[in-house]
Amino acid sequence: MREQEVLFDYNRYQRLLAEAVDEKKRLALIQLLIEERAMDRLAAQQASDRAAMTALMVSRVLGAQRR
């Protein structure tokens, strides 16, 4: 199971959806979902960047040891 799926709070979103009885609340829910998805994507990108930097540093260190 992907980490994002683990962090997805079905009960919370189900409750928020049940509470969205008018257009204003539905729009607020949509905005919340968009913002949280954007935060998830940013966190995933940052994790990917960290992993790439770590791999780069490891390759540099190992490359320097071979010389």
mmCIF file of the C-alpha atoms, coordinates in Angstrom:
data_MODEL
# 
_entry.id   MODEL 
# 
loop_
_atom_site.group_PDB 
_atom_site.id 
_atom_site.type_symbol 
_atom_site.label_atom_id 
_atom_site.label_alt_id 
_atom_site.label_comp_id 
_atom_site.label_asym_id 
_atom_site.label_entity_id 
_atom_site.label_seq_id 
_atom_site.pdbx_PDB_ins_code 
_atom_site.Cartn_x 
_atom_site.Cartn_y 
_atom_site.Cartn_z 
_atom_site.occupancy 
_atom_site.B_iso_or_equiv 
_atom_site.pdbx_formal_charge 
_atom_site.auth_seq_id 
_atom_site.auth_comp_id 
_atom_site.auth_asym_id 
_atom_site.auth_atom_id 
_atom_site.pdbx_PDB_model_num 
ATOM 1  C CA . MET A 1 1  ? 0.000   0.000  0.000  1.00 0.00 ? 1  MET A CA 1 
ATOM 2  C CA . ARG A 1 2  ? 1.343   3.436  -0.871 1.00 0.00 ? 2  ARG A CA 1 
ATOM 3  C CA . GLU A 1 3  ? 2.113   5.878  1.942  1.00 0.00 ? 3  GLU A CA 1 
ATOM 4  C CA . GLN A 1 4  ? -0.465  8.373  0.648  1.00 0.00 ? 4  GLN A CA 1 
ATOM 5  C CA . GLU A 1 5  ? -3.179  5.724  0.889  1.00 0.00 ? 5  GLU A CA 1 
ATOM 6  C CA . VAL A 1 6  ? -2.186  5.039  4.483  1.00 0.00 ? 6  VAL A CA 1 
ATOM 7  C CA . LEU A 1 7  ? -2.431  8.735  5.354  1.00 0.00 ? 7  LEU A CA 1 
ATOM 8  C CA . PHE A 1 8  ? -5.822  9.189  3.671  1.00 0.00 ? 8  PHE A CA 1 
ATOM 9  C CA . ASP A 1 9  ? -8.419  9.662  6.423  1.00 0.00 ? 9  ASP A CA 1 
ATOM 10 C CA . TYR A 1 10 ? -11.602 8.193  4.934  1.00 0.00 ? 10 TYR A CA 1 
ATOM 11 C CA . ASN A 1 11 ? -13.665 8.800  8.065  1.00 0.00 ? 11 ASN A CA 1 
ATOM 12 C CA . ARG A 1 12 ? -12.716 12.479 8.181  1.00 0.00 ? 12 ARG A CA 1 
ATOM 13 C CA . TYR A 1 13 ? -13.555 13.062 4.521  1.00 0.00 ? 13 TYR A CA 1 
ATOM 14 C CA . GLN A 1 14 ? -16.800 11.117 4.836  1.00 0.00 ? 14 GLN A CA 1 
ATOM 15 C CA . ARG A 1 15 ? -17.806 13.318 7.792  1.00 0.00 ? 15 ARG A CA 1 
ATOM 16 C CA . LEU A 1 16 ? -16.851 16.492 5.934  1.00 0.00 ? 16 LEU A CA 1 
ATOM 17 C CA . LEU A 1 17 ? -18.823 15.379 2.906  1.00 0.00 ? 17 LEU A CA 1 
ATOM 18 C CA . ALA A 1 18 ? -21.884 14.650 5.053  1.00 0.00 ? 18 ALA A CA 1 
ATOM 19 C CA . GLU A 1 19 ? -21.598 18.138 6.575  1.00 0.00 ? 19 GLU A CA 1 
ATOM 20 C CA . ALA A 1 20 ? -21.358 19.809 3.139  1.00 0.00 ? 20 ALA A CA 1 
ATOM 21 C CA . VAL A 1 21 ? -25.094 20.414 2.816  1.00 0.00 ? 21 VAL A CA 1 
ATOM 22 C CA . ASP A 1 22 ? -24.969 23.730 0.970  1.00 0.00 ? 22 ASP A CA 1 
ATOM 23 C CA . GLU A 1 23 ? -22.912 25.163 -1.860 1.00 0.00 ? 23 GLU A CA 1 
ATOM 24 C CA . LYS A 1 24 ? -20.650 27.226 0.392  1.00 0.00 ? 24 LYS A CA 1 
ATOM 25 C CA . LYS A 1 25 ? -19.678 24.158 2.462  1.00 0.00 ? 25 LYS A CA 1 
ATOM 26 C CA . ARG A 1 26 ? -19.238 22.018 -0.658 1.00 0.00 ? 26 ARG A CA 1 
ATOM 27 C CA . LEU A 1 27 ? -16.917 24.604 -2.187 1.00 0.00 ? 27 LEU A CA 1 
ATOM 28 C CA . ALA A 1 28 ? -14.967 24.783 1.070  1.00 0.00 ? 28 ALA A CA 1 
ATOM 29 C CA . LEU A 1 29 ? -14.609 20.986 1.024  1.00 0.00 ? 29 LEU A CA 1 
ATOM 30 C CA . ILE A 1 30 ? -13.409 21.056 -2.584 1.00 0.00 ? 30 ILE A CA 1 
ATOM 31 C CA . GLN A 1 31 ? -10.863 23.744 -1.711 1.00 0.00 ? 31 GLN A CA 1 
ATOM 32 C CA . LEU A 1 32 ? -9.657  21.701 1.269  1.00 0.00 ? 32 LEU A CA 1 
ATOM 33 C CA . LEU A 1 33 ? -9.212  18.610 -0.903 1.00 0.00 ? 33 LEU A CA 1 
ATOM 34 C CA . ILE A 1 34 ? -7.265  20.615 -3.491 1.00 0.00 ? 34 ILE A CA 1 
ATOM 35 C CA . GLU A 1 35 ? -4.997  22.151 -0.841 1.00 0.00 ? 35 GLU A CA 1 
ATOM 36 C CA . GLU A 1 36 ? -4.329  18.841 0.870  1.00 0.00 ? 36 GLU A CA 1 
ATOM 37 C CA . ARG A 1 37 ? -3.577  17.137 -2.459 1.00 0.00 ? 37 ARG A CA 1 
ATOM 38 C CA . ALA A 1 38 ? -1.163  19.954 -3.284 1.00 0.00 ? 38 ALA A CA 1 
ATOM 39 C CA . MET A 1 39 ? 0.550   19.520 0.083  1.00 0.00 ? 39 MET A CA 1 
ATOM 40 C CA . ASP A 1 40 ? 0.806   15.757 -0.507 1.00 0.00 ? 40 ASP A CA 1 
ATOM 41 C CA . ARG A 1 41 ? 2.373   16.313 -3.924 1.00 0.00 ? 41 ARG A CA 1 
ATOM 42 C CA . LEU A 1 42 ? 4.822   18.866 -2.535 1.00 0.00 ? 42 LEU A CA 1 
ATOM 43 C CA . ALA A 1 43 ? 5.848   16.483 0.247  1.00 0.00 ? 43 ALA A CA 1 
ATOM 44 C CA . ALA A 1 44 ? 6.336   13.678 -2.284 1.00 0.00 ? 44 ALA A CA 1 
ATOM 45 C CA . GLN A 1 45 ? 8.458   15.945 -4.477 1.00 0.00 ? 45 GLN A CA 1 
ATOM 46 C CA . GLN A 1 46 ? 10.572  17.019 -1.514 1.00 0.00 ? 46 GLN A CA 1 
ATOM 47 C CA . ALA A 1 47 ? 11.118  13.383 -0.506 1.00 0.00 ? 47 ALA A CA 1 
ATOM 48 C CA . SER A 1 48 ? 12.140  12.568 -4.068 1.00 0.00 ? 48 SER A CA 1 
ATOM 49 C CA . ASP A 1 49 ? 14.552  15.507 -4.119 1.00 0.00 ? 49 ASP A CA 1 
ATOM 50 C CA . ARG A 1 50 ? 16.102  14.391 -0.814 1.00 0.00 ? 50 ARG A CA 1 
ATOM 51 C CA . ALA A 1 51 ? 16.538  10.860 -2.124 1.00 0.00 ? 51 ALA A CA 1 
ATOM 52 C CA . ALA A 1 52 ? 18.171  12.165 -5.301 1.00 0.00 ? 52 ALA A CA 1 
ATOM 53 C CA . MET A 1 53 ? 20.555  14.383 -3.330 1.00 0.00 ? 53 MET A CA 1 
ATOM 54 C CA . THR A 1 54 ? 21.448  11.475 -1.050 1.00 0.00 ? 54 THR A CA 1 
ATOM 55 C CA . ALA A 1 55 ? 22.150  9.250  -4.044 1.00 0.00 ? 55 ALA A CA 1 
ATOM 56 C CA . LEU A 1 56 ? 24.296  11.979 -5.596 1.00 0.00 ? 56 LEU A CA 1 
ATOM 57 C CA . MET A 1 57 ? 26.326  12.443 -2.423 1.00 0.00 ? 57 MET A CA 1 
ATOM 58 C CA . VAL A 1 58 ? 26.817  8.691  -2.008 1.00 0.00 ? 58 VAL A CA 1 
ATOM 59 C CA . SER A 1 59 ? 28.003  8.388  -5.596 1.00 0.00 ? 59 SER A CA 1 
ATOM 60 C CA . ARG A 1 60 ? 30.426  11.291 -5.105 1.00 0.00 ? 60 ARG A CA 1 
ATOM 61 C CA . VAL A 1 61 ? 31.833  9.815  -1.909 1.00 0.00 ? 61 VAL A CA 1 
ATOM 62 C CA . LEU A 1 62 ? 32.221  6.379  -3.464 1.00 0.00 ? 62 LEU A CA 1 
ATOM 63 C CA . GLY A 1 63 ? 33.704  7.906  -6.596 1.00 0.00 ? 63 GLY A CA 1 
ATOM 64 C CA . ALA A 1 64 ? 36.232  9.871  -4.544 1.00 0.00 ? 64 ALA A CA 1 
ATOM 65 C CA . GLN A 1 65 ? 37.273  6.730  -2.645 1.00 0.00 ? 65 GLN A CA 1 
ATOM 66 C CA . ARG A 1 66 ? 38.088  4.882  -5.873 1.00 0.00 ? 66 ARG A CA 1 
ATOM 67 C CA . ARG A 1 67 ? 40.619  7.482  -7.014 1.00 0.00 ? 67 ARG A CA 1 
# 
